[in-house]
Amino acid sequence: MFERFLNWRMNYVVVLAVIVFAIPLVMENPFYYDMATQIAIIAATVVGLNLLVGYAGQISLGHAGFYGIGAYFSAIATTTYGWPPLLAMIVAAAVVGLVAYIVGRPILKLKGHYLSMATLAVGFIIAIIINNEGQMTGGPDGMPVAPFSLFGWELSSFGLYSFFGMAVPGHVAWYLVMAVILLIAVILAQNIIDSPLGRALRSIHGSEIAARTVGVDTARYKSLVFVISAIYASVMGSIFAHFSGFITPAIASFDYSIVLITMVVLGGMASPMGVILGAVALKLLPQFLAGFQEYETAVFGFILMATMIFMPKGFYPTAVNFVRGKLRKSGGEA
């Protein structure tokens, strides 16, 4: 029975829903809600990146660039030109999708470190543009962002909202909204994984030559998943901009791209629940290591290194395989 439970594809979505909506029961102050909301935003981002890296086997070292475009497009459109935030987010996603298709079609023909360098260059170009266009983006100093609003309803961390007859502070409202968006992002990703597109991506990851031999249009599918993952990043970047109220070019930097990739690898590639765990771990770990002061970075690196040595498949796959092995062993003994 437990083995069957572990094999149900959508069960983790139910578990995730229970977890994200139970978290407010143990959070005590706005700082915890702020951290939880940031984790939900970045987790949804890496769920999209996982489709590209974990399932299609294509590396991207410049994905924070798409995140940055989404954030800055929404910030400029709403704050400078007075666009409705939802319209700005949709147009930003469309622009990012087009950019991803234009740059992805040629660079995805590359493999290995050549592909890594190409995606890295894309990320650097986007970051340089954001830094240098000071009149529009505020340059290295960043820029403020208007609060998110929809049909006259404004979502702010400092507001007070009615939720099923209860007065809910703004930071709680933001968390609940992001909890729903994270679940939607995971469900969409799972539907892609279970679709013919998902099967094509897995075949490309296994062997691109074999996939082409059986008729899979590898160039088309790689470009498509690159666009989808970029749109995920754009939408989450826009949401983060409105949530934080102020953005800087750091969100489009190479360092941030590496953080996103590390979350995917650490949590477990080709595992939506795994990459969410990776996002949680990488976001919370610095908080627990703050007591090490100047040794924090060294301890952080040692933990990551040890994790990759002893859990090379990532947190979630290692944990699932361990539980399955225990269940099989106990079943055999019984």
C-alpha positions in Angstrom: 0.0 0.0 0.0 2.8 2.4 0.9 4.7 1.5 -2.2 1.6 2.4 -4.3 1.3 5.6 -2.4 4.8 6.6 -3.3 4.2 5.9 -7.0 1.1 8.1 -7.3 2.3 11.0 -9.5 0.1 13.8 -8.1 0.2 12.7 -4.4 3.1 15.1 -3.7 0.9 18.0 -4.9 -1.7 17.1 -2.2 1.1 16.8 0.4 2.6 20.1 -0.8 -0.8 21.8 -0.5 -1.2 20.6 3.1 2.2 21.8 4.0 2.0 25.3 2.5 -1.4 26.0 4.0 -0.4 24.5 7.4 2.8 26.7 7.6 0.9 29.8 8.9 0.0 27.8 12.0 3.7 27.8 13.1 4.8 31.2 11.8 5.0 33.9 14.5 5.9 37.2 12.9 6.1 39.1 9.6 9.8 38.1 9.1 8.8 34.5 8.8 6.0 35.2 6.4 8.4 37.3 4.3 10.9 34.5 4.1 8.2 31.9 3.3 6.8 34.1 0.5 10.3 34.6 -1.0 10.8 30.8 -0.8 7.5 30.2 -2.6 8.5 32.7 -5.4 11.9 31.2 -6.0 10.6 27.6 -5.6 8.1 28.3 -8.4 11.0 29.7 -10.5 13.1 26.6 -10.1 10.1 24.3 -10.8 10.1 25.9 -14.3 13.9 25.7 -14.6 13.7 22.0 -13.6 11.8 21.3 -16.8 14.8 22.5 -18.8 17.6 21.1 -16.7 16.1 18.0 -15.0 13.9 16.7 -17.8 15.5 18.0 -21.0 19.0 17.8 -19.7 19.9 21.3 -21.0 21.9 23.6 -18.8 21.2 27.3 -18.3 23.6 29.6 -16.4 21.8 32.8 -17.3 18.3 32.1 -16.2 18.3 34.9 -13.7 18.4 37.2 -16.7 14.9 36.2 -17.6 13.8 36.6 -14.0 15.3 40.1 -14.1 13.6 41.1 -17.3 10.2 40.1 -15.9 10.9 42.1 -12.7 12.2 45.2 -14.4 9.6 45.2 -17.2 6.8 45.1 -14.6 8.5 47.7 -12.5 9.0 50.1 -15.4 5.6 49.5 -16.9 3.7 50.0 -13.7 5.8 52.6 -11.9 6.9 54.8 -14.8 4.1 54.4 -17.3 1.1 53.5 -15.0 0.3 50.1 -16.6 -2.0 47.7 -14.7 0.3 45.2 -13.0 -1.4 42.1 -14.4 -1.1 43.5 -18.0 2.6 44.3 -17.3 3.2 40.7 -16.1 1.5 39.2 -19.2 3.4 41.4 -21.6 6.6 40.8 -19.8 6.1 37.0 -20.1 5.3 37.4 -23.8 8.5 39.5 -24.3 10.6 37.1 -22.4 9.2 34.1 -24.3 10.0 35.8 -27.6 13.6 36.6 -26.4 14.0 33.1 -25.1 12.9 31.6 -28.4 15.2 33.9 -30.5 18.3 33.2 -28.4 17.4 29.6 -27.5 17.0 28.3 -31.1 20.6 28.8 -32.0 22.4 28.2 -28.7 20.5 25.0 -27.9 22.2 23.4 -30.8 25.3 23.5 -28.6 26.2 20.9 -26.1 28.2 20.6 -22.9 30.3 23.5 -21.8 29.7 25.3 -25.1 26.0 25.5 -24.1 26.9 26.6 -20.6 29.0 29.4 -21.9 26.3 30.5 -24.4 23.6 30.7 -21.7 26.1 32.4 -19.4 26.7 35.1 -22.0 23.0 35.7 -22.4 22.7 36.2 -18.7 25.6 38.6 -18.7 24.2 40.7 -21.5 20.9 41.1 -19.8 22.6 42.0 -16.5 24.8 44.6 -18.2 21.8 46.2 -20.0 19.9 46.5 -16.7 23.0 48.0 -15.0 23.7 50.5 -17.7 20.3 51.7 -18.6 20.2 53.9 -15.5 17.5 56.3 -16.8 15.0 53.4 -17.0 16.1 50.9 -14.4 17.9 53.1 -11.9 21.2 51.4 -12.7 23.1 49.8 -9.8 21.0 51.6 -7.3 17.8 49.8 -8.3 14.3 51.3 -8.6 11.0 51.2 -6.6 8.0 49.2 -7.8 4.3 50.0 -7.4 2.2 47.6 -5.3 0.3 44.9 -7.1 -3.3 45.8 -7.8 -6.2 44.2 -9.7 -9.5 45.9 -10.5 -8.9 48.5 -7.8 -7.8 45.9 -5.2 -4.3 46.5 -4.0 -2.1 43.9 -2.4 0.4 45.4 0.0 2.5 43.9 2.9 1.2 46.7 5.1 -2.5 46.4 4.3 -5.3 44.5 6.1 -7.6 42.2 4.1 -10.7 40.1 4.7 -10.1 36.3 4.2 -13.2 34.1 4.8 -14.5 36.7 7.3 -11.2 37.0 9.1 -9.0 40.1 9.1 -5.6 39.1 7.5 -2.5 41.3 7.5 -0.8 42.1 4.2 2.2 39.8 4.8 -0.1 36.9 5.4 -2.2 37.7 2.4 0.9 37.8 0.2 2.0 34.4 1.5 -1.4 32.8 0.8 -1.5 34.2 -2.7 2.0 32.9 -3.4 1.1 29.5 -1.9 -1.7 29.2 -4.5 0.6 30.4 -7.3 3.2 27.8 -6.3 0.7 25.0 -6.4 -0.5 26.2 -9.8 3.1 26.3 -11.0 3.7 22.7 -9.8 0.4 21.4 -11.3 1.2 23.0 -14.7 4.7 21.5 -14.6 3.4 18.0 -13.7 0.9 18.2 -16.6 3.8 19.1 -18.9 5.8 16.2 -17.5 3.0 13.7 -18.1 2.2 15.0 -21.6 3.8 14.0 -24.9 6.1 17.0 -24.5 7.4 15.6 -21.2 8.1 12.2 -22.7 9.9 13.8 -25.6 12.0 15.8 -23.1 13.0 12.7 -21.2 14.0 10.9 -24.4 16.2 13.9 -25.3 17.8 13.8 -21.9 18.4 10.0 -22.3 19.9 10.2 -25.7 19.3 13.0 -28.2 20.6 10.9 -31.1 18.2 8.1 -30.2 15.3 10.6 -29.8 16.0 12.0 -33.3 16.2 8.4 -34.7 12.6 7.7 -33.6 11.3 10.9 -35.0 11.5 13.4 -32.1 12.0 17.0 -33.3 14.7 17.7 -30.7 15.4 21.3 -31.8 11.7 22.2 -31.5 11.2 20.5 -28.1 14.3 22.0 -26.6 13.3 25.5 -27.8 9.8 25.0 -26.4 10.9 23.9 -22.9 13.5 26.8 -22.9 10.7 29.2 -23.6 8.4 27.7 -20.9 11.1 27.8 -18.3 11.9 31.4 -19.2 8.3 32.4 -18.9 8.2 30.8 -15.4 11.1 32.9 -14.5 9.6 36.1 -15.9 6.3 35.7 -14.1 8.0 35.0 -10.8 10.3 37.9 -11.3 7.3 40.2 -11.9 5.7 38.9 -8.7 8.8 39.4 -6.7 9.1 43.0 -7.9 5.6 43.8 -6.7 6.1 41.9 -3.5 9.4 43.5 -2.5 8.6 47.0 -3.7 12.2 47.6 -4.7 14.5 45.8 -7.0 18.2 45.9 -7.9 20.3 44.4 -10.7 21.4 41.7 -8.3 18.3 39.6 -9.2 19.6 39.3 -12.8 23.2 38.5 -11.8 25.3 35.5 -12.6 25.4 34.7 -8.9 21.6 34.4 -8.8 21.6 32.1 -11.8 24.0 29.8 -10.0 21.8 29.8 -6.9 18.8 28.7 -9.1 20.8 25.9 -10.7 22.1 24.8 -7.3 18.6 24.6 -6.0 17.6 22.2 -8.8 20.7 20.0 -8.3 20.6 20.0 -4.5 16.9 19.2 -4.3 16.9 16.5 -7.0 16.7 17.0 -10.8 13.6 15.7 -12.6 11.7 16.0 -9.3 9.3 19.0 -8.8 9.1 18.3 -5.0 12.9 17.9 -4.9 13.6 21.3 -6.4 11.2 22.9 -4.0 13.1 21.3 -1.1 16.3 22.6 -2.7 14.8 26.1 -2.7 13.8 25.8 1.0 17.2 24.5 2.0 19.3 27.1 0.1 17.1 30.0 1.3 17.0 28.9 5.0 20.5 27.6 5.4 22.2 31.0 5.6 19.8 31.9 8.4 20.9 29.0 10.5 24.6 29.6 9.7 24.6 33.3 10.7 26.2 32.3 14.0 29.4 31.2 12.3 30.0 34.8 11.3 33.1 35.0 9.1 33.1 31.2 8.6 29.6 31.2 7.3 30.5 30.9 3.6 33.1 28.1 4.3 30.6 26.1 6.3 27.9 26.7 3.7 30.2 25.4 1.0 31.2 22.4 3.0 27.6 21.4 3.6 26.8 21.7 -0.2 29.9 19.6 -1.0 29.0 16.9 1.5 25.5 16.8 0.2 26.6 16.3 -3.3 29.1 13.5 -2.2 26.7 11.5 -0.1 23.4 12.4 -1.9 24.4 12.9 -5.5 20.9 12.5 -6.7 19.6 15.3 -4.4 17.5 15.4 -1.2 14.2 14.2 -2.5 15.2 11.2 -4.7 17.6 10.0 -2.0 14.9 10.2 0.7 12.3 8.4 -1.5 14.8 5.6 -2.4 15.7 5.2 1.2 12.0 4.9 2.3 11.3 2.5 -0.6 14.2 0.3 0.3 13.1 0.1 3.9 9.5 -0.8 2.8 10.8 -3.5 0.5 13.0 -4.9 3.2 10.3 -4.9 5.8 7.9 -6.5 3.3 10.4 -9.2 2.4 11.0 -10.0 6.0 7.2 -10.2 6.6 
